[in-house]
Amino acid sequence: MPRLNSEDRWVGGVAAAIAHELGVQAIIIRVCFLLLATVGGWGLVLYAIGWAIFALATPDSLSSNYVPQPKAATPGHRNAAIGMITLGLILFLLRSTPAFFDDVVFPLGFVLTGMLIAWTRSGEGGMSAVVRVVAGLVFAMGGFLAFAALQVNFVDAIVSLVFGMAVVSGIVLVAAPSVVRMGRDLDHERLERIRSDERARISAHIHDSVLQTLTLIQQHGEDPARTRQLARRQERELRNWLYGTPTSTPTGLRLGPALEFAASSVEDSFDVSIAVVAVGDTNDLEPADLDALIAASKEAMANAAKHSGSNRIDVYAERRGQSIEVFVRDTGVGFDPASISQDRHGVADSIVARMQRVGGKALIHSAPGSGTEVELVMPLKQETKP
């Protein structure tokens, strides 16, 4: 179902919503509605009906990750299909619309459009709200006047037009100052409420996380390792909270936050500091590939924490062309990869074999006294992206 977006609209956002869902430019859909409006006003009616349906079907909070898949194979196919659908509707409406619809549906479309303009303010306040309400009234009044002009002679229609304009002008002159003042008051109240809610949210988070961590640090002041672990964990949690990256589970995350989550888990188990840097982050990985890559990276971090003797581990992730590469490095004692015994399943099974099962590879670069680097390479699936 197309989703309305208040940031990309001319009237109600219907054309932009349909265009976004289909994968075409919004101006194409807007031109189609204008062409349909010339056929007995059906374009205006269909637009109003579409807005009502989309407004009811659109959830209150839209996921920022939602990306509709373009319909048809190419942009040319999509544009041709839209043109044929519009032409078919025009031919159908021309042949099946009774003559009296030209006298009824066209004015009704103007009335519905006026109501639509007045109702779809989307939280706007102040003068912008007044402009939309007045524009909606003018459109609606124009629909009534068009109906009157089709029912009576020309002179009476002119009189009705003058009368209607006088009524609308009187309403604007009398009500505009009060409406503007109410709009400003509502804007001020809404902003204060938002500030109050945000302060309450921040206070609750600081109380539940930062203050409790500071209390734990005071209790473990004589244990430097435990103090560093608590401080590092709180730093990571606070940074993720500030930048809006989830910290509860790596499932469905982008690569960078998922690596951060894995690193924090290793830090909680060992007295090490893990720095994660992700360049060219991506969400193109399949869930199974991401899970395998993160699990192998976490095992490499754990091995470095247990065996390297270094208190710092660096994790670097980068997208290069059609693959994702992750490097886990330490400056510890190192070892000879050729001397790994067959019973060391941590490297053979949890890192190398795990990557191979999903089409990736793992390389171990190390030498005694020179530290260790685990290189993980995961190719991206070859597919057409929108």
N, C-alpha and C positions, 0 to 999 in steps of 0.2 A: 504494500500500500504506500503510495507517495506520501512523503512527510512534509508538512508545512514548515517553512523557515522564515521567521519574521525579518531576518537580515537581508534576504534576497527576494524582494517583492515590489510590484508596482501598486497592486490593489490588495489582494488577499493572499498572494503567494501560490496560487493554484498552478499557474503556468510554470513557475520556477520549480515547484515540487515535482510535477510530471516530467519536466525536462531533466531534472537531476536523476530521477528514477530510470528514465529511458536512456540517458547518456547523450543528450543533444543540447544545443544552445536554447536558453529560455525564450529568446526572441522568436524562434520558430513556432513554439507552442502559442505564444501570444498572437502571432499573425493568424494562426489557425482559428483561435477564438474570435478574432475580429472578422474573419471571413464568415464564420458561422453566425455571427451577430447580424450580418446583412440578410440572412434568410429568416425573416419573420422574428428576429430578435432571439433566436434559439441559442446563439453563442453566449449571451448574457445569462440566460436561464441555466444552461449547462455549467457555466462557470460558478454560479451561485450554488447549484446542487453539488458540484465537485468540492467546493470549499466546505460545505456543511458535512459532507461525508469524511473528508480528510481531517477536519477539526475534531470530529468524534472519534476517528480511528487513530489519530496521532497520540502516542503516549505523552504524559506530562514531562518526563525527563528523557531526552533522546540520548542514545549512546554516541559519544564522539567517535567511536571506532566503526560505526556503521557506514559502509561504502557500498552502494547499490551496484550490481553488475549491469553493464550496458547491454541492452537488448539487441538482437540481431548480430550479424557478424562484423559489419563495418559501419562507420558513420554514414556512408552513402546509402547503405541498405536501410538504416534507421530513418534517415530523412525521406527516402522514397516511400517507406511504409507509412510514415505520418502523413505525407502528401496524399497517398491513395485513400487512407482512412478519412481524411478531411473531405476529399472530393466525394467519396461515397456517401458521407453524411449530408453534404450539401445537395447531391442529387436526390437522395431519399427524402430530405425535408422539403425540397422544392415540389416534389410530386405528391407527397402525402400530407402536406400542411394545408388545411382548409383556408379559404380566403379570410375568414373572420379572425384567424390566428394573427394575421398581420396587424389587425386592429387591437388585439388583446395581448398576445405574447410579447411583442416588441415593447410596449409601455411597461408590461410586467417585468421584463428584463431590466429596464432602467430602475424600477422601484427596488427590485432585489439587489441590484448593484449598489444603489444608494445605501440600503440597509447594511450591506457587506462592508462598505467603506466606513460607515459609522461604528460598526461593531468591532472591527479588527484593529484595535488600537495597540494591542500587545504590550500593555504596561506603559505606553507613552503618556506623558502628562504635560501640563502647562499649555503653551500656545499650540504645540503640534497636535494635541488632543482636540483642541477647539477647531483647528483647521480641518481635521478629518471628519469631525461631527458635522460641521457646516457643509463640507463637500458632500457628505452623505445625504444631508437634507436637500441640497440643491439637486442631486441626482434623482432622489426619490420624488421630489416635486416635479422635476422634468418628466418623469414617467407618468405622473398623474396628468400633467398638462398635455403630454403627447396623446394620452387616451382621450382627453377632452377635445383636442383638435381633430381627432379622427371621427368624433361623434357629432360635432356641431359645425356650423359654417365658419369661414375664416375670421369674420369680425368678432364673433363670440369667442373664438380661440384666442385672439389677440387680447381681448378683455380678460379672459381667464389667465393668460400669461402675465399681464400687468398685475392683476390681483394676487397671483401666486408669488411674484417677485416682491410685492409689497409686504405680504405676510412673512416671507422668509427674511426680508431685510429687517422687519420689525422684531422678529424673534432674535436675530443676531444682535441688533443694537441693545435690546433689553437684557438678553441672557449672557452675552459674551463676557462682560466684566465679572459677573458672578461665577461663571464657568471657569474662567482663567484663574480666579482667586481660589476656587475649590481645587482645581488641578494642581496649583502650586502647593496648597496645604497637603494634599494627598501625596505629592512627590516628597515633601519634607518628612511627612510621617513614615512613608515607605523607606526612605533612606535611614531614618533613625532606627527603625525596626531592624533593618539589615545590619546596621552597625552593632546594635545590641545583641543580635543573634550571633554575629561573628565574634564579638568579645566573649560571649558565653561559651562558644565552641572552643576558642583558643584557651580560655581559662580552664575548661574541663580537661583538654588534652595536656596542658602543662601540669596540672595537678596529678593526672593519672600516669604520666610518664616521666617528665623531667624532675619534678619534686621528689617522686618516689626513688628515682635513680640517685639523686643527690643524697637522700637519706641512707641508701645502701652504701654509697661511697664513704659516708661518714662512719658507718658501722664497720667497714672493712679498710679503714685508713692504714692499718699496719700491714696490709697485704697488697704490695704494689701490683702484683700480677692481676689479682681480682679487681683492683681499682681501675687499671688500664682496660680490662675487659669490659667492665660496666660503662666506662666513659666512651669507649669505641662503639659499643652497641647502641648507646643512647644517641651518639652523634649520627650514626647511620639511620636510626629510626626517625630522628628529627629531620634529617635532610630529606628522606623519602617522603615524610609527611608534608613538608613545605613544598616539595615539587610535585606532589600528587601521584607518586608511584606506590602501588600497593606493596605491603610487606608481609602479608599473611601466607601467601602461597605463590610458587612460581608458575603455576598452571595458567596458561593464557596470557602471560606477560610478554613484553618485548624482551629482547636479549639482555640489554643492560640491566633493567631491574631484576630479571631472573638471576643473573650472575651476582648481583648485590645480595639477593636473598640467600643464595648458596654460600657466599662468602661469610655472611653474618652467622649462618649455622655452624660453619667451621670455627669461626672466632669464638663462639659460645663454648665449644668443646676443647679448644687448645689456647694456650697463651701466646697468640700470634696476632699481628696486625696485617690485614689484607686490604690492599688498595686496588680498586676496580676502575678501569677506564674503558669505556665503550665508544668507538668511533664509527659513524655510519650505521647507527642502530637500525634494526629492521624487525618487522613482524611478518616477513614473508615465509619464515620457516613453518613447516608442518608441525603440528603438536608433538607427534612422535619424535621427529628429528630434534626439536627444541629440547624435549625431555632428555633424550640421549646425550645431547651436547652439554646440557647443564649437569647431568649426572656424572659424565666423564670429567668435566671441569672441577666439580666438587671433589671427586676422588683424587684428582691431581693436587688440589689444594690440601686435602687431608694428608696425603702422602708427604707433601712438602712440610707440613706442620709437624708430622710425627718423626720424620727421618732426616730432614736437612740440617737441623740445628740452628736455623735462622729464625729470628723473631719477626721477620717481615717477608711477605709474599706479594708479588705484583701480578695482577691479572689484566691482560690487555686483549680487547676484542675489536675486530675490524671487519667490515664488509669489503671484500675485494672482488669486483666483477660479479660473477655468479657463484660466489662461495662466501662462507663466514669462517673466519679464522680466530681462534682463541689461543692465547699464549699464557701459560702459568709458569712464572719464573721465581726462583729463589737464589740466594747467594750463599747457600750452605755448603756442606761438605762434598756434595756431588757423589757420583758413583759411575761405574762402568756398565752401560746398558747391556753389553754382551754377557755380563756375568750374572744377570738376574736368574735365579734358580726357578725351576719349573713349578715350585710350590708357592711362588709369589703371584697369587691370583689377582691381587689388587691392580697391578699394572696390566697383566695379560688379559684378564676377563673384564674388569670394571672400566678400563680405559680403552685399550686397543680393540678388543673384540666387540665392545659395545658400539664403538664408532663404526666398525666395519659392517655390523649388522644393518645399519641404516644408510649405508653407502658412503660413509665418511672415512677418515683415516686419522691415525694418531702417530706422532713421531716424538721420540724421546731424545733430547740433546743434553748430554751430561758428560762430565769427566771428573775424576777424583780431585777435590780441592777447587773446582771451578763452578760449583753450583749446578742447577738443573733447570732445563726449560722443556715443558711439555707443549707440543704444538698440535692443536686439534683443528681439522679442516672439515667443514660440512658443506657440500655443494647444495645450491638452491635448486628446487625443481624447475625444470624448463617448461614454462607455460606462458600463455599470452596474458599480460597484465592490462587492466583498464587504464 
